[in-house]
Amino acid sequence: MIYRIADALPVLRRTPDVVSALLDGLPDVWLYAIEGPGTWSPFDVLGHLIHGEKTDWMPRVEHLLAHGEALAFPVFDREAMFIASRGRKAADLLDEFATLRRASLERFAKLGLTDADLERRGLHPEFGSVTLGQHLATWVAHDMGHVSQIVRVMGRQYTDEVGPWGAYLSMLRPPSTGARPGA
Amino acid sequence: MIYRIADALPVLRRTPDVVSALLDGLPDVWLYAIEGPGTWSPFDVLGHLIHGEKTDWMPRVEHLLAHGEALAFPVFDREAMFIASRGRKAADLLDEFATLRRASLERFAKLGLTDADLERRGLHPEFGSVTLGQHLATWVAHDMGHVSQIVRVMGRQYTDEVGPWGAYLSMLRPPSTGARPGA
């Protein structure tokens, strides 16, 4: 599917409601569940989404429009939430994410960008030259990836509990380690 | 995490709101998106959740309580929605799913089951003897698996569009085919 601004906005607009529907008022046993050492809980993912809103999505759009390929985006700290979320309540984080996303989409609308702008280029600190369209498509895919992560972490809490049904629940199986079939 | 009825109910109660937050009013380009031939769209997944509500979750709870291991559950048709959803609107399906889930949880509450009942046994047509607890844990994991599927299908529409960011978006990579690393 070709990225078009008009397709992407309805998805981006919905993400705070999706995350709130999942997490608002959910017992701590789910909010702080993880998949294993070093993995993120739903609470951690929520903090990561907030940090993306503050430092990645619209800031990089504006950076790209201002600097083109002359100046690389600042590096995004994907684990900033481990400090930023400390001691905060999930309900506050959900409100903050919804407020930030609404503001992001208002800033985006004010820029008056059209699909003709999607080929404009910026400089990624690792990838080099990237397009505005790639960055904007990533915003959507990143939202979906982290919603998927939240529900995967939750579902996997019952990997042992589902007994033989695990054979039908592909989400409960860990990602392949690359081992040969039968190995 | 050990399955407990009191943990599972808040998750099951939220699923219709999660699916509605994702899909209500979403443009058709997302609702009917698929990952490839023979795969399910978000619209298909919604129909599958409805069919589960009608023929799997509470019907099997009641079947198990009535028959124990003396009579196997009827087989669940996981693709019934391809006919049942035909010609229907997503908004109607979302309403139906919410109504059915609410009714399921009311039926469940009326049974007055406690965690002491989780070891009660029934007969699965394929797996043989299973416990009520396994079936109930599967209800939660199945919900999470299909929410994950909906957002995966959506995110993967932009697999090509994200350009180099695909390296960071594990959800966009197809499941391993079992090939050896480097093959």
Boltz contact constraints between the chains, C-beta under 6 A:
constraints:
  - contact:
      token1: [A, 1]
      token2: [B, 157]
      max_distance: 6.0
  - contact:
      token1: [A, 3]
      token2: [B, 161]
      max_distance: 6.0
  - contact:
      token1: [A, 7]
      token2: [B, 29]
      max_distance: 6.0
  - contact:
      token1: [A, 10]
      token2: [B, 26]
      max_distance: 6.0
  - contact:
      token1: [A, 10]
      token2: [B, 27]
      max_distance: 6.0
  - contact:
      token1: [A, 14]
      token2: [B, 21]
      max_distance: 6.0
  - contact:
      token1: [A, 17]
      token2: [B, 21]
      max_distance: 6.0
  - contact:
      token1: [A, 18]
      token2: [B, 21]
      max_distance: 6.0
  - contact:
      token1: [A, 18]
      token2: [B, 22]
      max_distance: 6.0
  - contact:
      token1: [A, 21]
      token2: [B, 14]
      max_distance: 6.0
  - contact:
      token1: [A, 21]
      token2: [B, 17]
      max_distance: 6.0
  - contact:
      token1: [A, 21]
      token2: [B, 18]
      max_distance: 6.0
  - contact:
      token1: [A, 21]
      token2: [B, 21]
      max_distance: 6.0
  - contact:
      token1: [A, 22]
      token2: [B, 18]
      max_distance: 6.0
  - contact:
      token1: [A, 26]
      token2: [B, 10]
      max_distance: 6.0
  - contact:
      token1: [A, 27]
      token2: [B, 10]
      max_distance: 6.0
  - contact:
      token1: [A, 29]
      token2: [B, 7]
      max_distance: 6.0
  - contact:
      token1: [A, 127]
      token2: [B, 164]
      max_distance: 6.0
  - contact:
      token1: [A, 134]
      token2: [B, 162]
      max_distance: 6.0
  - contact:
      token1: [A, 134]
      token2: [B, 163]
      max_distance: 6.0
  - contact:
      token1: [A, 137]
      token2: [B, 158]
      max_distance: 6.0
  - contact:
      token1: [A, 137]
      token2: [B, 161]
      max_distance: 6.0
  - contact:
      token1: [A, 137]
      token2: [B, 162]
      max_distance: 6.0
  - contact:
      token1: [A, 138]
      token2: [B, 162]
      max_distance: 6.0
  - contact:
      token1: [A, 138]
      token2: [B, 165]
      max_distance: 6.0
  - contact:
      token1: [A, 140]
      token2: [B, 158]
      max_distance: 6.0
  - contact:
      token1: [A, 141]
      token2: [B, 155]
      max_distance: 6.0
  - contact:
      token1: [A, 141]
      token2: [B, 158]
      max_distance: 6.0
  - contact:
      token1: [A, 141]
      token2: [B, 162]
      max_distance: 6.0
  - contact:
      token1: [A, 141]
      token2: [B, 169]
      max_distance: 6.0
  - contact:
      token1: [A, 144]
      token2: [B, 151]
      max_distance: 6.0
  - contact:
      token1: [A, 144]
      token2: [B, 154]
      max_distance: 6.0
  - contact:
      token1: [A, 144]
      token2: [B, 155]
      max_distance: 6.0
  - contact:
      token1: [A, 145]
      token2: [B, 155]
      max_distance: 6.0
  - contact:
      token1: [A, 145]
      token2: [B, 169]
      max_distance: 6.0
  - contact:
      token1: [A, 145]
      token2: [B, 171]
      max_distance: 6.0
  - contact:
      token1: [A, 147]
      token2: [B, 151]
      max_distance: 6.0
  - contact:
      token1: [A, 148]
      token2: [B, 148]
      max_distance: 6.0
  - contact:
      token1: [A, 148]
      token2: [B, 151]
      max_distance: 6.0
  - contact:
      token1: [A, 148]
      token2: [B, 152]
      max_distance: 6.0
  - contact:
      token1: [A, 148]
      token2: [B, 171]
      max_distance: 6.0
  - contact:
      token1: [A, 151]
      token2: [B, 144]
      max_distance: 6.0
  - contact:
      token1: [A, 151]
      token2: [B, 147]
      max_distance: 6.0
  - contact:
      token1: [A, 151]
      token2: [B, 148]
      max_distance: 6.0
  - contact:
      token1: [A, 152]
      token2: [B, 148]
      max_distance: 6.0
  - contact:
      token1: [A, 154]
      token2: [B, 144]
      max_distance: 6.0
  - contact:
      token1: [A, 155]
      token2: [B, 141]
      max_distance: 6.0
  - contact:
      token1: [A, 155]
      token2: [B, 144]
      max_distance: 6.0
  - contact:
      token1: [A, 155]
      token2: [B, 145]
      max_distance: 6.0
  - contact:
      token1: [A, 157]
      token2: [B, 1]
      max_distance: 6.0
  - contact:
      token1: [A, 158]
      token2: [B, 137]
      max_distance: 6.0
  - contact:
      token1: [A, 158]
      token2: [B, 140]
      max_distance: 6.0
  - contact:
      token1: [A, 158]
      token2: [B, 141]
      max_distance: 6.0
  - contact:
      token1: [A, 161]
      token2: [B, 3]
      max_distance: 6.0
  - contact:
      token1: [A, 161]
      token2: [B, 137]
      max_distance: 6.0
  - contact:
      token1: [A, 162]
      token2: [B, 134]
      max_distance: 6.0
  - contact:
      token1: [A, 162]
      token2: [B, 137]
      max_distance: 6.0
  - contact:
      token1: [A, 162]
      token2: [B, 138]
      max_distance: 6.0
  - contact:
      token1: [A, 162]
      token2: [B, 141]
      max_distance: 6.0
  - contact:
      token1: [A, 163]
      token2: [B, 134]
      max_distance: 6.0
  - contact:
      token1: [A, 164]
      token2: [B, 127]
      max_distance: 6.0
  - contact:
      token1: [A, 165]
      token2: [B, 138]
      max_distance: 6.0
  - contact:
      token1: [A, 169]
      token2: [B, 141]
      max_distance: 6.0
  - contact:
      token1: [A, 169]
      token2: [B, 145]
      max_distance: 6.0
  - contact:
      token1: [A, 171]
      token2: [B, 145]
      max_distance: 6.0
  - contact:
      token1: [A, 171]
      token2: [B, 148]
      max_distance: 6.0
  - contact:
      token1: [A, 176]
      token2: [B, 176]
      max_distance: 6.0
  - contact:
      token1: [A, 178]
      token2: [B, 181]
      max_distance: 6.0
  - contact:
      token1: [A, 180]
      token2: [B, 180]
      max_distance: 6.0
  - contact:
      token1: [A, 181]
      token2: [B, 178]
      max_distance: 6.0
